[in-house]
Amino acid sequence: MTTPLDLFPITTRVDAGGRLWLGGCLAGDLAREFGTPLYVYDAETLRARMREARSALEGYPGPHRLAYAGKAFLCLGLAQILQCEGLDLDVTSAGEMAVARAAGFAPQRVHLHGNSKSTAELSEALDWGIGTIVVDNLHELELLRRLTAGRSARQRVWLRVAPGIDVHTHPHRKTGLLDSKFGFTLETGAAADALRQALAMAGLQVVGLHAHIGSQVFQPEPFARATALLLDLAASVGFAPQELSPGGGWGAATSPEEADLPLAAYGEAIARAAVERCARHRLPLPTLVIELGRAIVGPAGVALYRVRSRKEIPGGRTYLCLDGGMGDNIRPALYGARYTALAADRAAAAPEEVVTLAGRFCESGDIIARDVPLPRLEAEDLIAVPRAGAYCLAMSSNYNLVPRPAVVIVRDGKAVLLQRRETAADLLARDLPLPPDWSP
Ligand SMILES: Cc1ncc(COP(=O)(O)O)c(C=O)c1O
């Protein structure tokens, strides 16, 4: 049985006074120094997750690479760590590309995803010498044909395939189905047609195929099927891929009702399918590229919130209203994602009540976690929500014009600020006053 404490980073400890420590730093001190809400990343957990992800494909007899999916969370400091650790980076926008560049990523180690890339984004990627562009649709293929004309180097591309695999996850996180906005559909023959077209384009070097079937997936089998289907597609067109990417999406529990599975299960399933299918089709083993986001960064992040008030409904729920919410973590509202929490200054105390952690934003659905057993907490008490490292800040907004939280990374008792808290001045920075001659 998973306990809330099991979901915290590996350096977490609770002292004799029941106080929570993260990366050798007292959670209460972090909250006092940097304010709340605060996102705390544990450097050691990050490193451990990267290592586990890297070794997931150890049993594969061919070459393999690990990419981090920047969409899960990206900032300059994290990109610098990824760069030093030797991971590739998957980006989805000019913004993520800018962070990769600022962190000193070699362009060859970056691949550009997205179902709606702009001409400007594609041009920028080509000018930078980006390693791989993952082509999502025929319009993009045509754009690339035009943009690569006259360039001396051929652009390496993968084709994104929608393999028609249904995975057990929230419908909004399924990405590989027939009815999906992403990629070339396998079932209809669109993927095979697109592959033939791309192979015939002089400016492109088609080096691989890609699929991403969904996220927060806890079963290895669909990844094996995706790998097999990509290789079947390649064989049907007479194409020997140098690289094959069956995506990311391996789950990371966010609440005690879920259970982590080792990344090795995901890697072994992919490796087994690749070896079997390559043998069947007499294809050389391609370089396998996995691109994981949440499984790397999710377990490393903890969100700290202050309780601002409590509301008890006789015969109903007790709400603890926090100083953050859907502006920094929209996942419960968007996906029904479940989180849990500990009282950061009374982490060992027995639960006295079951409460709902409500956000501060003007939506009834702004709930961070329901039915959390906690000691009785009052205004100003500190709440720590584990597994908040992925797709929380990455999807954050300025709803209600609330500034976004600060981000720190902790290691050996030291906390380093990676992103300062937004200010009202940041929020106003893009706004311009009406000109004097504009009459309302
Ligand atoms: C193309 C692609 N690759 C990788 C990922 C990473 O998924 P996860 O963070 O669930 O591992 C995503 C997530 O949406 C994706 O769309």
The ligand as a Gaussian input file, in Angstrom:
#p B3LYP/6-31G(d) Opt

LIG

0 1
 C        5.017000      13.468000     -28.627000
 C        5.132000      13.313000     -27.160000
 N        6.234000      12.721000     -26.656000
 C        6.393000      12.574000     -25.327000
 C        5.437000      13.016000     -24.438000
 C        5.691000      12.852000     -22.970000
 O        4.686000      12.218000     -22.289000
 P        4.902000      11.891000     -20.772000
 O        5.235000      13.163000     -20.076000
 O        3.568000      11.384000     -20.340000
 O        6.008000      10.895000     -20.674000
 C        4.270000      13.623000     -24.919000
 C        3.220000      14.090000     -24.001000
 O        2.181000      14.530000     -24.334000
 C        4.115000      13.774000     -26.328000
 O        3.039000      14.357000     -26.840000

